[in-house]
Amino acid sequence: MTFGELVRQLQKDYGLEAALVVTTDGLVVDAATASGSTIDAEAIAAHAVSGLLMLEALGQEFASTPRQAIIEFDRHLVLVTPLDPDTALVLVASGSANLGRLRLAVRRLKASSEQSGTIVVPQ
């Protein structure tokens, strides 16, 4: 599955406002946003990766790397997870989204991609 297919399927299946694959430099590799969304994918990518880099620095204190970062806002949830050393997945959902379902989907996605070497979106 390509990054484009991944973000489109995640956005559709989970009703996300946006699903992005971004580089660790904060550039958008691919993005899918809900119709009518006013989300600025480039700005979200840059800020989310900045936060991820901070978490990686914090992880050095634990001799570990972050698996997921979840930030809750009044009307939005943002989930960031590294896909590999060069890319990360950023999901933006409404504040009423089922956070447990999103976390589980991302864990399954990462587990299946680590085992098979390809990205498979769990249903």
C-alpha positions as a printed Julia matrix, in Angstrom:
123×3 Matrix{Float64}:
   0.0    0.0    0.0
   1.37   3.42  -0.9
   1.41   6.35   1.51
  -1.34   7.98  -0.55
  -3.56   4.92  -0.27
  -2.77   4.7    3.45
  -3.83   8.25   4.31
  -6.96   8.12   2.14
  -8.09   4.84   3.68
  -7.37   5.96   7.26
  -9.15   9.26   6.71
 -12.2    7.53   5.25
 -12.39   4.51   7.58
 -11.97   6.49  10.79
 -13.72   9.72   9.81
 -10.59  11.78  10.38
 -10.3   15.45   9.61
  -6.84  14.71   8.24
  -4.37  11.86   7.86
  -0.81  12.78   6.92
   2.45  11.02   6.26
   5.25  13.49   6.92
   9.03  13.47   6.86
  11.02  14.07  10.01
  11.89  17.43   8.42
   8.2   18.38   8.62
   7.38  18.06   4.92
   4.14  16.45   3.77
   4.7   13.22   1.84
   0.99  12.59   1.37
  -2.21  13.83   2.94
  -5.95  13.23   2.93
  -8.38  15.68   4.48
 -12.12  15.59   4.98
 -14.14  17.57   2.48
 -14.75  21.07   3.75
 -11.87  20.85   6.22
  -9.86  24.03   6.79
  -6.85  22.13   8.15
  -3.5   23.38   6.88
  -1.65  20.1    6.29
   1.76  21.76   5.89
   1.47  23.65   9.19
   0.18  20.57  11.04
   3.06  18.51   9.64
   5.71  21.0   10.7
   4.35  21.39  14.23
   3.63  17.69  14.78
   7.13  16.64  13.76
   8.6   19.34  15.98
   6.72  17.76  18.89
   7.87  14.3   17.88
  11.5   15.4   17.9
  11.01  16.74  21.43
   9.54  13.39  22.48
  12.49  11.54  20.96
  14.84  13.7   23.03
  12.78  12.92  26.14
  12.89   9.23  25.24
  16.68   9.29  25.44
  16.25   9.69  29.2
  14.42   6.34  29.19
  16.71   4.72  26.59
  13.61   4.31  24.44
  11.85   5.82  21.45
   8.26   7.11  21.44
   5.61   4.84  19.95
   2.78   7.36  19.89
   2.06  10.88  21.02
  -1.5   11.99  21.63
  -2.46  15.61  22.13
  -6.01  16.51  23.09
  -7.44  19.94  22.33
 -10.92  21.32  22.95
 -12.24  20.2   19.57
  -9.46  18.02  18.14
  -7.24  15.04  18.86
  -3.84  14.71  17.22
  -2.03  11.37  17.17
   1.57  11.23  15.95
   3.57   8.04  15.51
   6.86   7.33  13.75
   6.53   4.95  10.8
  10.26   4.58  10.25
  13.34   6.72  10.95
  12.39   9.14   8.15
   8.58   9.37   8.27
   5.73   9.77  10.72
   1.98   9.37  10.61
  -0.13  12.28  11.87
  -3.85  11.79  12.43
  -6.2   14.67  13.21
  -9.65  13.76  14.53
 -12.54  15.59  16.1
 -12.48  15.83  19.88
 -15.3   13.3   20.1
 -13.39  10.61  18.16
 -12.86   7.2   19.71
  -9.26   7.56  20.87
  -8.92   3.89  21.83
  -9.97   2.8   18.35
  -7.42   5.13  16.73
  -4.61   4.0   19.04
  -5.39   0.35  18.33
  -5.51   0.96  14.57
  -2.09   2.62  14.64
  -0.57  -0.17  16.76
  -1.92  -2.8   14.38
  -0.71  -0.83  11.37
   2.79  -0.62  12.79
   2.85  -4.28  13.84
   1.7   -5.49  10.42
   4.19  -3.26   8.59
   7.06  -4.43  10.8
   6.2   -8.1   10.19
   5.47  -7.9    6.48
   7.57  -4.95   5.41
   4.47  -3.4    3.82
   1.81  -1.1    5.21
  -1.61  -2.66   5.78
  -4.45  -0.63   7.29
  -6.42  -2.65   9.86
 -10.22  -2.58   9.66
